[in-house]
Amino acid sequence: MASNTHDAAGQAAEAAAPGMPQLDFSNWGNQIFWLLVTLVVIYFVLSRIALPRIAAVLAERQGTITNDIAAAEELKAKAVEAEEAYNKALADARAEAQRIVAETKAEIQADLDAATAKADAEIAEKVAEGEKVIAEIRANALESVKDVAKDTTAEIIAALGNEADAKTVDAAVAARLKG
C-alpha cells in the first residue's frame, strides 16, 4: 500500500503544478532574458555572417545579369550588322545575276542575229541560184518550143504536100511567138 500512497501523492503534486512551464509566471523573467540573448545572437549571426554572404551572392548575380544583358545587346548589334551585310550581299548578288542575265541575253541575241543574217544570206544565195536555174530552164524551154514549133510546122507543111524552106518556117514561128 505504501506504493499506492506514493503514487497518489505524486499524482496530486503533478495536478497541483501548472501544465506548461512556458506559462508559469514564476519563470517568465528567465525566459524573457534568454529570449533576448537568443535574439541578439541571431541578429549578430545574421547581420555579420549570413546577410553579407547573401548580399554578395545577390550582387554577383546582379553583375552576371548585367554582363549577360550587355553581351546580349552586343551580340544583337552584331546580328543586326550581319543581317545588313547579308542583305547587302544578297542585293549585290541579285544585281550581278541580273547583269549576267542581261549580258547573256545580249550575247545570245547577237549570236541569233548573226545566225539569222547568215541564214538569210544563204537563202538569198540559193534563191538567186534557183532563179538562175529557172531562167536557164525557161530559156532552154523557149528554145525547145521554137525547135519543136519549127519541126512541127515543117512536118505539117510536108504532110499537106508542100515543101517549106527553113527560112520561111523560122520567120513564121518567130512572128507567131511575138504575138
C-alpha positions, 0 to 999 in steps of 0.5 A, spaced: 500 500 500 505 504 501 506 504 493 499 506 492 500 512 497 506 514 493 503 514 487 497 518 489 501 523 492 505 524 486 499 524 482 496 530 486 503 534 486 503 533 478 495 536 478 497 541 483 503 544 478 501 548 472 501 544 465 506 548 461 512 551 464 512 556 458 506 559 462 508 559 469 509 566 471 514 564 476 519 563 470 517 568 465 523 573 467 528 567 465 525 566 459 524 573 457 532 574 458 534 568 454 529 570 449 533 576 448 540 573 448 537 568 443 535 574 439 541 578 439 545 572 437 541 571 431 541 578 429 549 578 430 549 571 426 545 574 421 547 581 420 555 579 420 555 572 417 549 570 413 546 577 410 553 579 407 554 572 404 547 573 401 548 580 399 554 578 395 551 572 392 545 577 390 550 582 387 554 577 383 548 575 380 546 582 379 553 583 375 552 576 371 545 579 369 548 585 367 554 582 363 549 577 360 544 583 358 550 587 355 553 581 351 546 580 349 545 587 346 552 586 343 551 580 340 544 583 337 548 589 334 552 584 331 546 580 328 543 586 326 550 588 322 550 581 319 543 581 317 545 588 313 551 585 310 547 579 308 542 583 305 547 587 302 550 581 299 544 578 297 542 585 293 549 585 290 548 578 288 541 579 285 544 585 281 550 581 278 545 575 276 541 580 273 547 583 269 549 576 267 542 575 265 542 581 261 549 580 258 547 573 256 541 575 253 545 580 249 550 575 247 545 570 245 541 575 241 547 577 237 549 570 236 541 569 233 542 575 229 548 573 226 545 566 225 539 569 222 543 574 217 547 568 215 541 564 214 538 569 210 544 570 206 544 563 204 537 563 202 538 569 198 544 565 195 540 559 193 534 563 191 538 567 186 541 560 184 534 557 183 532 563 179 538 562 175 536 555 174 529 557 172 531 562 167 536 557 164 530 552 164 525 557 161 530 559 156 532 552 154 524 551 154 523 557 149 528 554 145 525 547 145 518 550 143 521 554 137 525 547 135 519 543 136 514 549 133 519 549 127 519 541 126 512 541 127 510 546 122 515 543 117 512 536 118 505 539 117 507 543 111 510 536 108 504 532 110 499 537 106 504 536 100 508 542 100 515 543 101 517 549 106 524 552 106 527 553 113 527 560 112 520 561 111 518 556 117 523 560 122 520 567 120 513 564 121 514 561 128 518 567 130 512 572 128 507 567 131 511 567 138 511 575 138 504 575 138 
